[in-house]
Every structure is written in structure tokens, then in C-alpha cells.
Amino acid sequence: MANPLKRFMAFLRRSLALESPPAYFVGKKIEDVGPILPSRRLVFATAICLLAISALSVALFLCVILLGEAPPELVSAIVGLVSTVVGIYMGRRW
């Protein structure tokens, strides 16, 4: 069984790769470039954001259970990180 962190990083790398790579002409033939893989920094940044989202979600869940209310700071931090991850994927796809 592979290391779960390596499998998670491989999953992120595959999900951030461009699926339909552009083709270009070389003379009269069309050359296929293959999948365009993301940089290591982008994969690490996405992994850190997803891990922070999960940790903050657990903290929010515990605050709601124990205190009975959701602190607005936690909610805004989660929303900010989720919008960062959505921006990473939208910028990568379009």
C-alpha cells in the first residue's frame, strides 16, 4: 500500500493536469503534446489549502457542538480557502 500522502498528491496532480492538450502542426503532421502537468508548487499549495479547509471545518464543527454558535472568523477563513481552491481549478481549466 502506497503512502497516503503520495497518493493524495498524485490525485491532485492528475486532477490539475489539462485533459485536452493542444495539438500543433509540425510540417504537415499534427503533433500531440500530451497532458500538461502542473508545477510542484501548485500541487503543494492546493494540498495545503485542502488540508487547512478540512482542519478548519473540524474546528467549526467542534465550536458549533460545544459552544452552540459558529464564529464568523472560522466561517470567513473557510470561505476564503474554498474560493482559493476554486480559483486554482478554474484558472487551470479555462
N, C-alpha and C positions, 0 to 999 in steps of 0.2 A: 504494500500500500504506500502510495507516494505521500510526501509531506503535504498536509492540508493547505499550508500557506503557498506552496509551489503550485498546487492545483488551482487555488484561488487566483493567483497571479496569471496562470496560463488561461484561465477562463476570462479574466479581464482583458488580456492581450488579444484573445480571439474575438471578444465582443467589440473591441475598439478597432479591429482591423477593418479596412474598407473591403466590402464584399465584392463589388463590381469594379475591378480596377480598370483604368482607362487603357485602351489599346492605341498604339501609334504605328505609323507607316515607316517601314524601312525599305526603300525602293518600291517594289510592287507587292511586298508581303506585309501583312499586319502582324506585328509582334505583340504578344501578351506580356504585360509586366508582371503579373501575379499579384497576390494580395499585398497591399501596402500596410506594413505593420507599424504600430505606434511606437513612440520612443519609450525608453525605460522610465524616464521621469514622469511621463503622462500616466503610465500604468501605476507607478508608485503613488502619485498624487490621487488618482482615483481610488486606489485601495485604502489609503489613509482617510479619505473623505467617507468612504463607505463604513469603515470601522468606527470612525467618530460618530457617524449617524446612528449606528447600532448602539454604541455606548450611551449617547445622549438620549436615545429612545428608552433604554432601560432605566436611566436616571429619571426621565419624565414619568415613566410608569410607576416607579417607586414613590416619587413625590405625590402622584395622584392617589396611590393606595394609602400611603402613610399620613400625608397632610391633608388630603381631600381637595387640593387645588393644584392647578398647573402653573408653575412660574413662567411669566412671559419671556424671561431671558432664555430659558431652555427651548421654548417653542420657537423663538426667533433664531436661535442658533441652529436648530434642526432645519428650519425653512431655508436659512442661508446655505447650509451644506447641501441640501437637496437641490436647490437651484444651481449650485456649482456643478454637481454631478450631471444634472440635466443639460447645462451649458456645455459641459465636456462632450457629452454624447451628441448633442445637436450640432455643435461645431465640427465634430468629426464626421458626421453623416452628410451634412449639407454644405 
